[in-house]
Amino acid sequence: MAIELTINSRNLQVTDKLRDYIESRAQKLDRYLPDLTHAQVDLRAQETMRSAGDRQVAQITLPVKGSVLRAEERSGDIQSAFDKALDKIQRQIERFKGKGRKNRKKAGQITLADILPFDDDDHLDMPETGPLTPAIGRRKAFPVTPMDELEALEQMQLSGHDNFYMFLNADTNKINLLYTRKDGSFGLLDPTID
């Protein structure tokens, strides 16, 4: 089955040769994920980077069964950055498929708090930054699928969002936010309405 591929670029011109190269390499992803129908490749050049070896950035995003796999790599050459990102996404696919989802304990048997202890009085340590500007730089809509806390932790790691991950908690039917704390442990924000 052919994958619908979207290639976006910023500060970079995508030549026909580069487009053909990316399309031919990305079409092989359906070998690993037969149900994959869409892939997105974002390419950009960042002239502000100090190192010339980090100026070309390639990001690959795959929506997979209610989850999102994402890999981003940098290089001095855009084709090399894409190849590195493709290798990284293939490793993520292997990890995603090898999680033994059918053997996972049922939701509610073990929680994130059981393996990552944090107190109820823990809070985000936000530095004083002064007044916030009212401008919203970016808005992003995304589909949410119900999942338990452990699956959200896995998705946070697979998606490449190292700082936070928002999800619909299957146990409480509320939107929760999983975040990385300064000490390397994880926290879970569970909002309540006063």
N, C-alpha and C positions, 0 to 999 in steps of 0.2 A: 504494500500500500504506500502511496506517495504521501509524504509529510508536507503540509502547507507551511511554508517557511516565510517568515517576515524578517527582512533585514532593514534595520534602522541605522542611520549614521549621523554623527554630529562632528563638525569641524574636520570632516574627512570625506573624500570623494570615493565612492565604491565603483571601481572599474568593472567592466564586463568580465574580465579575467578573474578578478577577485570574487565577484558574485558567482560565477560558474564553479570556482574552487569551493566556496562555502556551501553552495547547494549540493555539490556532489558528495562532500564529506558529511553534511548534515543528514542527507537521505539515508545514510547507513544506521542512523540511530534507531530506526524501527526494527532492526535486528534484535536490539536489546529490549525494546518496549513495543511489542506488536500493536498495542492499542493506541500508540502515540499518533495524533493527527495533526498537531500544530507545534511549531518551535519558533522561538523568536531569538534573533541575533542582533545585539546592539553593539555597534562599533563607534569608537570616538577617539579623537586625538586631543591630548591635553598638553598644550605648549607650556603651561606653567610648572610642570614637574621639573625638578632639578636634574634628575638623571634621565638622559636620553633613552635609556633602556626601559623606562616606565611610561613613556609618553603615548604609546598606542595601547588601547584598552578594548578587549573583546568580552562580551557577556552573553551567555546562552541561558535562556529560560525555557523550561519545559513544564507545561501543566500535565500532571499525571494523577489520575484517579482522585481528584479532590485535593491533591498536594501540588506543590511547586518545587521543582528542582532548579537551582540556579548556580552557575559557575562564572567567575570573572577572573581574568588573567591580564597581565600587562607585559609588554615587551617593546623592543625598539622597532619591531616590524609587525604590522597588523596581522599578517598571515600567521606569523609565529604565535602571536597572542591568541588568535582563534584556535590554533592547534593545541595550545596549552589548555585553553578553556574546554575544548572538546575532550581532551584526556581527563580533565577533572570531572566533567559531567558524566563521563562513562564510569568512573570510579563511584560517583554518587549513585548512579543507576544500579550498579552491582550491590552497593550497600543497601539501597532502597528495596531491591528485590530480595535480598538475603536476610531481611529482618525477621523472617519467620512469623509473619503476621497471623497466620492461622493458629500458631501455637501460643500467641500472646495471652497473658492472663486477662480475664474479663475486667472491664472498667469497674473500679470500686474496690478491687482486691488489694491494690497497692496504689498509693498516690505519690505524687511528686514530693510532698512534704515528708513521706516516709524515708526517702533516700537523700533528700536535700533539705536538711533542717534549717528553718528560719523562724524567728519569733513573730508573734502577731504585731508587736510594736515596731518591727523593722519598717523602714521607709526608705524611699529613694533619697540619697544624699545629693541634693542638687546645689551646685555652687550659686552664690549670689552673682547674677549677671547684669543687674540693673533692669531698666524698663524694657519690656518686650515690644518689638515692632508688630503692628497688626497685620503685616503682609504675610500671606500664605504662599510660600514659594512653589509648592507642588501639592496636588491632590491626586490621590490614587484610590481607585475602587478595586476591590478584589472579592472573589467569592469565598465564603466561609463554609466549611463543612464541620459538623460536630465531631469532636475528638476528645479523648481523655488527656490528662496532663502529661503523661509519659509520651504519648504520640505527638503532642505539641512540642515537647522538648526535642524529639527526633526531627520533626519538621523544621524547627528553628535551626538545627545543625545542618540539615540537608539544604535548606534554602539559602544558606550563607548569611543570614541575618544574625550576626553575632551578638548584637546588643538587645534585641527585643523580638517578640513574636506574638501577634494578636490572633486569638482563636475563639471559636464557639465551644465552650465547655459542655460536653455531652452529659455530664453528671448534673450540672446546675442549670443548663440551658441559658447561660449568660455569656457575654463577651468577656474574656479574660486576657490579661497581658502578662506574658512570661518575659522576664528581663534578666540580664546578667548583672550581678552586683559587683562592686569594686573589688571585693575579696575573691572573686572567681566563682562564688556560689550563685544560685539562681533564686529569684524572687517571683512571686505570683501576685498580680494585682487582681482582686476580685471586687468589682465595684458594687456598692449598695446605694439605694435611693433613700435619702433622708426625708 
